[in-house]
Amino acid sequence: LPAHAALPKIPTAFSVDGRFLLVQMNEVALWDLHTKALLAKIPGLQCHQLVLLKQDGWLLCVGQEVTIYDWRNQAAVSTIPSEGSNTFELLAYSRETDRLIFRHGNEAVSVWQIGKKFSPLKHIALEASKDVPSLAASPDARTLAIAGGHNIQLHDLIGMSIRDVAIPEGKPRDLLFSPNGLTLA
C-alpha cells in the first residue's frame, strides 16, 4: 500500500474563487489564502464533509448531524439532527438553487432547501433489504440516479417523475454525473 493510503482523510473545502480554505483538524479552521490569515477557529464541530455556502460567512458541516454555521458571528444557523446511527453524506450542493442532497446510509436520500433554516423538500426511501451499490446526484441537485440490479432509477428531484433505465448487459455500480449534469456514467 502507498504511504498516503494509510492516512486518515482530513475534511477540507475551498471557496469557489479559491481564496478561502476550510480544514478540520481538532477544530475547524478557516484560512484566507491571499492574506495568509487565520479568519476563524470553530471548536466543537465534527465534520467529515465541509462546504463553504454562497451566503457570506456560512459553512456547512456534515457528520452525524448537518449544521449550517455562521463563522463571522460564531453561531449555528440551523441543524438537521442525526437520524439513527447513520451519518449523513452530502451527494450534491447547488449554489444556484441553494439545494442539498444527502444520503442516510442505505436507508434514504433527502433533498433540502437552505434558508434561515433547513426546509425538507423530498425524502426518498431506499429498499433496506437491497444493497444499494451506488447513488449519484447531479451537481445542479435536480436528478438522483440509483443503481440496483440491472436497472438505474432516475429521480427528477424538481418534479415527481421516476424513470427506469434497464442495463441488460451488466449491473451498474459506481455512478457518476458529469460536471454539467447532462451525462451519467
N, C-alpha and C positions, 0 to 999 in steps of 0.2 A: 504494500500500500504506500502511496505517496505520503510524505510527512504532513501535508496540509489536509489530507483526508481524515486524520485523527483529531484535528482541531474542531472545537465546537463552533457552530455558525453564530456570528455576532450580528444581531439585528442592526441594520443601517439603512439610511434613506437620504437621497439628495433632493433638494428642491428642483423644480422644473428648470430653472435658469442655472442650476449648478452652483449657486452661491452659498447655500446652507447645507450642512451635513448633520444628520441626527445619528447618534451612536448610543447603543445600550450596553453599558458595562455593569457596574454596581448600581448606577443610576443613569437616566437618560441625559445625554449632553447634546446641546445644540451649538454648533460652531459656525461662525461667519468665515468662509474660506478666503474672502477678499481681504478682510482686515486681520485675519488670523486671531479673532477674538472669540472667547467663550461667551455666548449670549445667555445661556440658561443651563442650570443643572436641575433635574427633576427627580427627586428621590421618590421611592415608593411605587413607581410604575414597573411592572414586569411584563415586557413585551417580547413576542417572538417575531412580530412584524411591525414596522413603523412606516408612517406616511405623513408627509407634510401636506396639509389640505390647502385648498385655494383660499380659504378665509385667512386673512393676515393674522399670524400668531397662533394658529391652531395646528395641532398634530393629532394623529390617530395612533393609538396604541392597541395592538391586537394580541390577545393572550387568552387566559381563562375567561376574561370578560373583555369588552371593547370599550375604550374610553376616548372621547374627544377631550383634549387638554389644551387650554389656552396658556401657552408658556409665557406670554407677556404679563398676564395677570396672575400667574401661578395658581390656576384653579381648574378643576374639572368642569366641563361644559355639560356633558351628557355621557351616560353609560348604558351599555346593554349588559345586563348581568349574565353570569355563566348559566348555561343550560346543561345540567348534568355534569358528567366527568369529561366531556369532550371540550377541547379548546377550540376557539374559533380559528378559521383560516380565511384570510382575505383572498378572494379569487379575482376581484376587479374593483377598481375605483375610477369613476368617470368624473374628471374635473369639470366637464361641460355641463353635466346634469346633476352633479353632486350626489350620485348614487353609489352605493356599495353593495357588493355581493359577497356573502360569507358562506362557508361550508362548516357544518357542525358534524364532524366525523362522517360516518356512513348513515346518519340519521336524517339530515335535512340540509337544504340550501335556503338562505333567506336573502331578500333584497330590501335595502333600507335607503331612505332619503335623509340627507343631512340637513339640519337647520339648527335652531337653538336647542333642539333635542332630536334624537333619532326618531324617525317615523317609519314603521314597518309597511312595506308595500306588498310583498309576496312571501309565501312560505311554501316550499316545495319539499314534501316528504320523500325520502328515498326508501326503497324497499330494504328494510333492515336485514331481511333473510338473504338478500343477494349481496355478493361482494361487488361494490361499485368500483370497477378498476380505474376509471378516470372521469373527471369533471373538468370542464373548461368554460370560462366566461369570456365573452368578447370584451375588449378594452373599453368599449363605449357603454358597457353594462346593459346591453339590450338583448343579448342572446346567451342562453346557457345550453351547453352540449353535455349530455350524459351518456357514456358508453355502457352497454350492458349486453352480454351475449353477442349476437351477430347484428346488433342494432345500435344506432345512435339516435337519441331523442333530442330534438332541437326545440327548446322552450323560448317563445317570444316573451320577454320579460316586460315589454311595454303593453302588449295586448294579452290575449288569452290563448293563443294558438300553440299547439304542440304538434310537431311534425316528426314522424319516424322515418329514418333512412336505414334501409337494410344493407348490410355488408356480407353477402353470402360467402365470399372467399375467405373470410377470417374474422377474428374477434378484435374489434378496435380497442386500443388502450393508449394511454399517454396522449390524450387530445391536446391540441394547441391551436389557438387562433392567431392569425397574422396580426401585426400591429394595427392595421386599418380595420380589422374585424370582419373582412369580407371573405377570408379563406379559412377553412378549418382543416387541419392536417391530423 
